[in-house]
Amino acid sequence: MASSLDNIKNIEELDLSGKKVFIRLDLNVPIKNGVIKDDTRIKEALKTIRYALDKNAKVILSSHLGRPKGNLKEDKKEFSLLPVGERLGELLGVEVLLWEDPQGLGAKAVLGELNSKKILLLENSRFLKEEEKNSHSMAANLAKLTDVYINDGFGALHRAHATVAALPSLIKERGIGFLVKKEVEVLEQLLTNIKRPFWAILGGAKVSDKIGVIENLLEKVDGFVIGGAMAYTFLKAQNITVGNSLIENDKVSLAKDLLKRIEARHKKIILPIDHVVAKELKANTNTRVTQTAAINDGEMGLDIGPQTINLIKSEIADAKTVFWNGPMGAFETAPFEKGSFELAKILSNLSAAMTVVGGGDSVSAVKKAGLSEKMGHISTGGGASLEYLEGIELPGLKALKGSHVEPLKADPEDIDEDFFS
């Protein structure tokens, strides 16, 4: 069966020696008051960077960070890659030069200084509106700095942005890094090399975010577990009262149809049979556990209950493959994180199963429970992994397969020379 990596070179197949190697990463890490709270994505990028340095490449790094609001003065404080560059320098033992212009204007002057102990990090690509517009002009400027293009930012592959899609189309020598290769190969196993029973565990707020995944996995999985706020839309589709719980009213009929299609294929589906409820979503508020799936008026379902946890544990006990994306409750607010923690424990004990965890809150639950080492694979890209499992061709991979396009001269009107003045 064809692989989505067919006709894409990996970094080991490219000549990097003495070349200017542009590496698009996903260094979108949580930062508060200038302090990095989780450096996992930075650490996952190290293998590819080190390989390029060992091959005597001149390394230029690019990444986005957060969602800048368009106020440059404030954005520079909140969304600068400066803390990321400092952490990279510590981990790699190299000097990291942060270049303030995301498209590298003027950076040619320092490229000659780059070596195995000095690398260039371009400032947050989303500081420029051209990034999200997939600007050919921005890409053309970056192409002037690039002999070899490497994408190792799995979490950004589903974005048709200038540094992800437009730029690689301008570079003849291009490919993927070690992280992207690993991520895609693991996800391919979930679609083509399935060890059964295969369970998909989906949570989070919206059914609409997971429709494509459910539909594409419908013929592949043996069962679904549905938790989080999206479960209440499914429960309402079964005419079960859900009180004031968050639901998508315009998706109830769709949920009803999905339930029928799952049942028609004789697949199992686990929905919550009890809940942790409260009158409002508030830290350390008064809660109670329902005895059934029904929720009273005036109450909100905010986590799965102990009966549901036990049901999940017994049903997936013989699983050989599990994909989990999305928390089981309002994970960010205590005491509604317990369901997600308990699910992490259940998966950690499935010693015979391949467990793949994707999505920020799911990954956070696993890490906070101290169980990340017991999972088969922790994905660095929630949105990218979901779209891949939906069967969508990711723009970042598509660009690496496409025909090479000769770069045009950038349009001077697209270049804001006063951007950081």
C-alpha positions in Angstrom: 0.0 0.0 0.0 1.2 3.5 -0.9 2.6 5.6 1.9 1.9 9.3 2.2 5.7 9.7 2.4 6.3 8.2 -1.0 8.3 10.5 -3.2 9.4 12.6 -0.2 13.1 12.4 0.8 14.1 12.3 4.5 16.9 14.4 5.8 19.4 11.5 5.7 19.0 11.3 1.9 20.0 14.9 1.3 23.4 16.4 1.0 23.7 19.1 3.7 27.4 19.7 3.9 28.2 23.4 3.6 24.6 24.1 2.6 22.1 26.6 4.0 19.5 24.3 5.5 16.2 25.9 6.4 14.3 23.8 9.0 10.7 24.5 9.6 9.8 23.4 13.1 6.8 23.5 15.5 8.3 25.3 18.5 4.8 26.5 19.6 5.3 25.8 23.3 3.4 27.2 26.3 5.1 30.3 27.7 4.0 32.4 30.7 5.8 35.5 31.7 8.7 34.6 29.6 9.0 31.1 31.1 8.5 27.9 29.0 6.1 25.6 30.8 6.6 22.6 28.6 9.6 22.2 26.3 8.6 18.8 24.8 8.3 20.2 21.2 11.7 21.8 21.5 13.3 18.6 22.7 11.6 16.6 19.9 13.3 19.0 17.3 16.8 18.4 18.6 17.6 15.2 16.7 17.0 16.8 13.3 18.9 20.0 14.2 21.9 18.0 15.6 22.0 15.9 12.5 22.2 19.0 10.3 24.9 20.5 12.5 26.9 17.3 12.4 26.8 17.4 8.6 28.4 20.9 8.7 25.2 22.7 7.5 24.4 26.3 8.1 21.2 26.0 10.0 18.3 28.4 9.8 15.3 27.6 11.9 11.7 28.9 11.6 8.5 28.4 13.6 5.3 30.0 14.6 4.3 30.7 18.3 0.7 31.2 19.4 -1.7 33.5 17.7 -0.4 37.1 17.6 -3.1 39.6 17.7 -1.7 42.1 15.2 -0.4 44.7 17.8 3.3 44.5 17.1 4.4 46.1 20.3 2.4 43.7 22.5 3.0 40.7 20.2 6.7 41.1 20.6 6.4 40.8 24.3 4.0 37.8 24.4 4.8 35.8 21.3 8.5 36.3 20.7 10.6 33.2 20.2 13.4 34.6 22.4 12.7 32.2 25.3 12.6 29.3 22.7 16.0 30.4 21.3 17.5 30.6 24.8 16.3 27.0 25.6 17.5 25.7 22.2 20.9 27.2 23.0 21.0 25.5 26.4 20.0 22.1 25.0 22.2 22.1 21.9 25.2 23.9 23.5 25.3 26.4 20.6 24.8 30.1 20.2 21.3 30.9 18.8 21.0 34.2 16.9 17.4 35.5 16.9 16.7 37.4 13.7 13.8 39.9 14.2 12.4 39.7 10.7 10.5 36.4 10.2 11.3 36.4 6.4 15.0 36.9 7.0 15.4 40.3 5.3 19.0 41.3 5.7 20.0 37.9 7.2 22.4 37.1 4.3 24.9 39.2 6.1 25.2 36.7 8.9 24.9 33.5 7.1 28.7 33.2 6.7 29.0 33.2 10.5 26.8 30.1 10.9 28.6 26.9 11.8 28.2 23.9 14.1 28.2 26.2 17.2 26.1 29.0 15.8 22.6 28.8 14.3 20.0 31.3 13.1 16.4 31.4 14.5 14.0 33.6 12.6 11.4 35.4 14.7 7.8 34.1 15.0 6.6 33.5 11.4 3.0 34.6 12.4 4.3 38.1 13.1 3.8 38.6 9.3 0.3 38.4 7.8 1.9 36.9 4.7 2.6 33.6 6.6 -1.0 32.6 7.0 -1.8 33.9 3.5 0.7 31.4 2.1 2.5 34.3 0.5 4.7 33.5 -2.5 6.5 36.8 -1.8 7.4 35.8 1.7 8.5 32.4 0.5 10.6 34.0 -2.3 12.5 36.1 0.3 13.1 32.9 2.5 14.2 31.0 -0.6 17.2 33.4 -0.9 18.4 32.0 2.4 17.8 28.3 1.5 19.7 25.6 -0.3 17.9 22.7 1.4 14.4 22.8 2.9 13.5 20.4 5.8 10.1 20.3 7.4 10.2 18.8 10.9 7.2 20.7 12.3 4.6 18.0 12.3 2.1 20.1 14.3 2.1 22.7 11.4 1.8 20.3 8.4 -1.9 20.9 8.1 -1.4 24.6 7.6 -1.1 26.0 4.1 1.2 28.7 5.3 4.2 30.4 3.5 6.9 28.5 5.5 5.0 25.2 5.2 3.6 25.1 1.7 4.8 28.0 -0.5 8.5 27.8 0.4 9.3 24.1 -0.2 7.7 24.5 -3.7 10.6 26.9 -4.5 13.4 24.7 -3.3 14.6 21.7 -5.3 16.4 20.0 -2.4 13.7 19.3 0.2 12.5 16.7 2.6 11.4 15.8 6.1 13.1 15.5 9.4 13.1 12.7 11.9 10.1 13.8 13.9 7.8 14.1 10.9 8.9 10.7 9.6 8.2 9.1 13.0 4.8 10.8 13.4 3.5 9.9 9.9 4.7 6.3 10.1 2.9 5.8 13.5 -0.3 7.3 12.2 -0.1 5.2 9.0 -0.1 2.1 11.3 -3.5 3.2 12.6 -4.9 3.3 9.1 -3.2 0.4 7.3 -1.5 -2.0 9.7 -4.1 -2.4 12.4 -3.7 -4.7 15.3 -7.1 -5.5 16.7 -9.1 -4.8 18.7 -8.7 -1.1 17.7 -10.4 1.6 19.9 -10.6 5.3 19.1 -11.2 7.4 22.2 -12.4 10.9 21.4 -13.2 13.8 23.7 -13.1 17.6 23.7 -15.8 20.1 23.3 -17.2 19.7 19.8 -18.6 16.9 17.7 -17.8 19.1 14.7 -14.1 18.9 15.4 -14.1 15.1 15.3 -16.7 14.3 12.5 -14.1 13.6 9.9 -12.1 11.3 12.1 -15.2 9.3 13.2 -16.3 8.9 9.5 -12.8 7.9 8.3 -12.3 5.4 11.2 -15.8 4.0 11.0 -14.7 1.0 8.9 -11.4 0.6 10.7 -12.0 0.6 14.4 -13.7 -2.0 16.5 -15.1 0.6 19.0 -15.4 4.2 19.9 -15.3 5.8 23.4 -16.9 9.3 23.3 -16.2 11.6 26.3 -15.9 15.3 27.0 -18.5 17.9 26.1 -19.0 16.3 22.7 -20.6 13.3 24.5 -23.6 15.4 25.6 -24.5 16.0 22.0 -24.6 12.2 21.4 -26.6 11.7 24.6 -29.2 14.2 23.5 -29.4 12.4 20.2 -30.5 9.4 22.3 -33.1 11.5 24.0 -31.2 11.5 27.3 -31.6 14.7 29.3 -28.3 16.6 29.6 -29.4 19.6 31.7 -27.3 22.7 31.0 -24.4 20.8 29.6 -22.5 22.2 26.6 -24.0 20.8 23.4 -24.1 21.6 19.7 -27.8 21.7 18.9 -27.1 21.9 15.1 -25.1 18.6 15.3 -27.7 16.5 17.2 -29.1 15.0 14.0 -25.6 14.3 12.7 -24.8 12.6 16.0 -28.0 10.5 15.7 -26.9 9.5 12.2 -23.4 8.6 13.3 -24.8 6.4 16.1 -27.0 4.6 13.5 -24.0 4.0 11.2 -21.8 2.7 14.0 -24.6 0.4 15.2 -25.2 -0.8 11.6 -21.6 -1.8 11.3 -21.8 -3.7 14.6 -19.1 -1.5 16.2 -19.1 -0.8 19.9 -19.6 2.7 21.2 -19.2 3.8 24.8 -20.9 6.9 26.0 -20.9 8.2 29.6 -23.3 6.3 31.8 -22.6 8.6 34.8 -21.2 12.1 35.2 -19.5 14.5 37.6 -21.9 17.5 37.5 -22.0 21.0 39.0 -24.1 24.1 38.6 -21.3 26.0 37.0 -17.8 25.4 35.6 -15.8 26.8 38.4 -12.7 25.6 40.2 -13.4 23.6 43.4 -17.1 24.2 43.1 -19.6 21.8 44.7 -20.1 18.6 42.6 -22.1 15.4 42.6 -21.9 12.2 40.7 -25.0 11.1 38.8 -26.2 7.5 39.1 -27.3 7.4 35.4 -26.6 9.1 32.1 -29.3 11.6 32.7 -28.4 15.1 34.0 -30.9 17.3 35.8 -31.9 20.8 34.7 -29.6 23.4 36.2 -26.6 21.1 36.2 -23.8 20.7 33.8 -21.9 17.5 33.0 -18.2 18.3 33.4 -16.4 15.0 33.6 -17.1 11.3 33.3 -18.1 9.4 36.4 -16.6 6.3 38.1 -19.1 3.9 36.4 -18.0 5.1 33.0 -14.4 4.8 33.9 -14.9 1.2 35.0 -16.9 0.5 31.8 -14.1 1.8 29.6 -11.5 -0.2 31.6 -13.4 -3.4 31.1 -14.3 -2.9 27.4 -10.8 -2.0 26.2 -8.9 -4.4 28.4 -8.0 -6.6 25.4 -7.2 -3.7 23.0 -4.2 -4.0 20.8 -4.4 -0.5 19.3 -5.8 2.7 20.9 -5.9 6.2 19.6 -6.8 8.9 22.1 -7.5 12.6 21.3 -9.4 14.9 23.6 -10.0 15.1 27.3 -12.9 13.3 29.1 -14.0 16.4 31.0 -13.3 20.1 31.6 -9.7 19.1 32.2 -8.3 22.5 32.9 -10.4 23.1 36.0 -10.2 21.0 39.1 -11.9 18.8 40.1 -12.9 17.8 36.6 -9.6 16.3 35.5 -10.0 13.0 37.2 -11.7 11.2 34.2 -8.8 12.1 31.9 -6.2 11.1 34.6 -7.9 7.7 35.1 -8.1 7.1 31.4 -4.4 7.8 31.2 -3.8 5.1 33.9 -6.0 2.6 32.0 -4.0 3.1 28.8 -0.7 2.9 30.6 -1.7 -0.6 31.8 -2.4 -1.9 28.3 1.0 -3.5 28.0 0.1 -5.4 24.8 -1.4 -2.4 23.0 0.0 0.3 20.8 -1.3 3.5 22.4 -1.2 6.8 20.5 -2.0 10.0 22.3 -2.6 13.2 20.4 -4.1 16.6 21.2 -2.8 19.1 23.8 -5.1 18.3 26.7 -4.8 14.5 26.2 -1.0 14.8 26.2 -1.1 17.1 29.2 -3.2 14.6 31.1 -0.7 11.8 30.4 2.2 14.0 31.4 0.7 15.3 34.6 -0.2 11.7 35.5 3.5 10.9 35.0 2.6 8.2 32.5 4.0 9.5 29.2 6.8 6.9 29.2 4.2 4.1 29.3 2.5 5.3 26.1 3.5 3.9 22.7 3.6 7.3 21.0 2.9 10.9 22.2 2.0 13.0 19.1 3.3 16.6 18.9 0.4 17.7 16.7 -3.2 17.5 17.6 -4.8 19.2 14.6 -2.3 17.6 12.2 -2.9 14.1 13.5 -6.7 14.5 13.4 -6.6 15.7 9.8 -4.2 12.9 8.8 -6.6 10.3 10.3 -9.5 12.0 8.5 -7.7 11.1 5.3 -6.9 14.7 4.3 -3.6 15.3 2.4 -1.7 17.6 4.6 -0.5 20.8 2.7 3.0 20.5 4.2 3.4 17.0 2.8 1.7 17.8 -0.5 4.2 20.7 -1.0 7.1 18.4 -0.6 5.8 16.1 -3.4 4.9 18.8 -5.8 6.8 20.2 -8.8 9.6 22.6 -8.2 8.7 26.2 -9.0 11.3 28.8 -9.8 11.1 31.6 -7.2 9.9 34.9 -8.5 11.4 38.2 -7.3 9.5 39.3 -4.1 7.0 42.1 -4.6 8.5 45.1 -2.7 5.0 46.1 -1.7 4.6 43.0 0.3 7.7 43.7 2.4 7.3 45.8 5.4 10.8 47.2 6.0 9.6 49.1 9.1 8.1 46.0 10.7 10.3 46.0 13.7 11.2 49.7 13.8 
